Amino acid sequence: MPARPAYSRLQIALHWLVAILIAAAWLTHEGMGRALETRIETGASGFEGNTPHVWLGIAVFVAVLIRIVVRRVQGAPGPLPGATPLMEKAATWGHRLLYLLMVLTPALGALAWNAHSEAVGELHETVGSALMLVALGHALVALWHQYVKKDGSLTRITRPQG
C-alpha cells in the first residue's frame, strides 16, 4: 500500500473519538472498585449494574476495533519528512504499544466486570494507567514534532487527505 500524505476523514474521526472516549472512561473510573465489589456481593450479571465507566469502556473497545480494521484497509501516512530510522522505529513501536493498551485495557475491564474478579480489576486499573501515560507521551511527542520540529505531524491527523 503506498504511503499517503495524511489520514482519511474516517481515520481522523476515529482517532479523536477514541481519544475522547478514553479520556471520559478515565475520568469516570473513580468508585469502580466499590462498584465491582457490589457486583460480586449481589451476584449481578450481564448489563445489571453497569456504570458510565463500563459503557464508555465498551465504546472504547468497539471504536478501537473499528479503527484497527480501517487502518488495515486504508493504511497510514509514511514517515514524516526528515525522520531518522530511530524516529521511525520509535513511532512504529509507540503506536503498537498504544494499540495494544487500547485493546487490552477495556478487554481486562470487561473480564474483571463479568468474571467478578478484583485481581483482574486491579490489573485493568494498572494497564489503564499505563495507557494514559503512553497516550500522554504520544500527545507530547506530536506537539514537539508540530511546534519544535515544525514537520506537520499534527496536520496529518487534523486535516484529511485529499
BELBEL-V616788 format. One record per residue. N is the residue number from 1. SS is DSSP state (@ for helix, = for strand, . for the rest). PSI is psi in radians with two decimals (NA if undefined). OMEGA is omega in whole degrees, -180 to 180 (none if undefined). Layout:
N&SS&PSI&OMEGA / N&SS&PSI&OMEGA
This chain:
1&.&2.20&-179 / 2&.&2.60&179 / 3&.&2.52&179 / 4&=&2.80&-179 / 5&.&-0.42&-177 / 6&.&3.00&176 / 7&.&2.80&178 / 8&.&2.91&176 / 9&@&-0.76&-180 / 10&@&-0.78&179 / 11&@&-0.70&179 / 12&@&-0.79&179 / 13&@&-0.77&180 / 14&@&-0.70&179 / 15&@&-0.91&-176 / 16&@&-0.58&175 / 17&@&-0.82&179 / 18&@&-0.73&179 / 19&@&-0.78&180 / 20&@&-0.76&180 / 21&@&-0.72&179 / 22&@&-0.76&178 / 23&@&-0.76&179 / 24&@&-0.71&178 / 25&@&-0.74&180 / 26&@&-0.71&-179 / 27&@&-0.35&-179 / 28&.&0.23&-176 / 29&.&-0.30&-179 / 30&.&2.29&178 / 31&.&0.00&-178 / 32&@&-0.52&177 / 33&@&-0.79&178 / 34&@&-0.70&180 / 35&@&-0.69&178 / 36&@&-0.73&177 / 37&@&-0.75&178 / 38&@&-0.73&179 / 39&@&-0.72&179 / 40&@&-0.82&-178 / 41&@&-0.68&-177 / 42&@&-0.22&-178 / 43&.&0.36&-180 / 44&.&2.63&179 / 45&.&3.01&179 / 46&.&-2.32&-177 / 47&.&-0.06&-179 / 48&.&2.19&177 / 49&.&0.13&179 / 50&.&2.50&-180 / 51&.&2.95&175 / 52&@&-0.63&179 / 53&@&-0.73&179 / 54&@&-0.82&-180 / 55&@&-0.69&178 / 56&@&-0.67&177 / 57&@&-0.73&177 / 58&@&-0.77&180 / 59&@&-0.72&177 / 60&@&-0.87&-176 / 61&@&-0.82&-180 / 62&@&-0.81&-179 / 63&@&-0.67&179 / 64&@&-0.73&178 / 65&@&-0.73&176 / 66&@&-0.75&-180 / 67&@&-0.71&179 / 68&@&-0.77&179 / 69&@&-0.80&-180 / 70&@&-0.73&180 / 71&@&-0.69&179 / 72&@&-0.63&-178 / 73&@&-0.80&-173 / 74&@&-0.30&-178 / 75&.&-2.89&-178 / 76&.&2.80&177 / 77&=&2.70&177 / 78&.&-3.03&-179 / 79&.&2.67&176 / 80&.&2.65&177 / 81&.&2.33&178 / 82&.&0.11&-180 / 83&.&2.33&177 / 84&.&2.84&177 / 85&@&-0.64&178 / 86&@&-0.72&178 / 87&@&-0.71&179 / 88&@&-0.76&180 / 89&@&-0.73&179 / 90&@&-0.72&179 / 91&@&-0.78&180 / 92&@&-0.89&-177 / 93&@&-0.55&175 / 94&@&-0.76&178 / 95&@&-0.69&177 / 96&@&-0.77&179 / 97&@&-0.76&178 / 98&@&-0.85&-180 / 99&@&-0.74&178 / 100&@&-0.84&-179 / 101&@&-0.59&179 / 102&@&-0.46&176 / 103&@&-0.79&-175 / 104&@&-0.72&-177 / 105&@&-0.97&180 / 106&@&-0.52&178 / 107&@&-0.76&178 / 108&@&-0.67&177 / 109&@&-0.79&179 / 110&@&-0.71&179 / 111&@&-0.81&179 / 112&@&-0.79&-176 / 113&@&-0.80&-175 / 114&@&-0.44&178 / 115&@&0.00&-179 / 116&.&0.88&-175 / 117&.&1.92&177 / 118&@&-0.61&180 / 119&@&-0.77&178 / 120&@&-0.59&176 / 121&@&-0.71&178 / 122&@&-0.69&177 / 123&@&-0.74&177 / 124&@&-0.77&-180 / 125&@&-0.72&179 / 126&@&-0.79&180 / 127&@&-0.65&177 / 128&@&-0.69&177 / 129&@&-0.70&177 / 130&@&-0.72&177 / 131&@&-0.79&-179 / 132&@&-0.69&179 / 133&@&-0.76&180 / 134&@&-0.69&178 / 135&@&-0.69&177 / 136&@&-0.78&177 / 137&@&-0.73&178 / 138&@&-0.82&-180 / 139&@&-0.74&-180 / 140&@&-0.71&178 / 141&@&-0.70&178 / 142&@&-0.75&178 / 143&@&-0.70&178 / 144&@&-0.79&179 / 145&@&-0.77&-176 / 146&@&-0.80&-169 / 147&@&-0.33&177 / 148&@&-0.95&179 / 149&@&-0.41&180 / 150&.&0.84&-178 / 151&.&0.16&175 / 152&.&0.33&-178 / 153&.&-0.90&-178 / 154&.&-0.49&180 / 155&@&-0.61&-178 / 156&@&-0.43&-178 / 157&@&0.12&176 / 158&@&-0.39&179 / 159&.&2.06&-175 / 160&.&2.73&177 / 161&.&2.48&174 / 162&.&NA&none
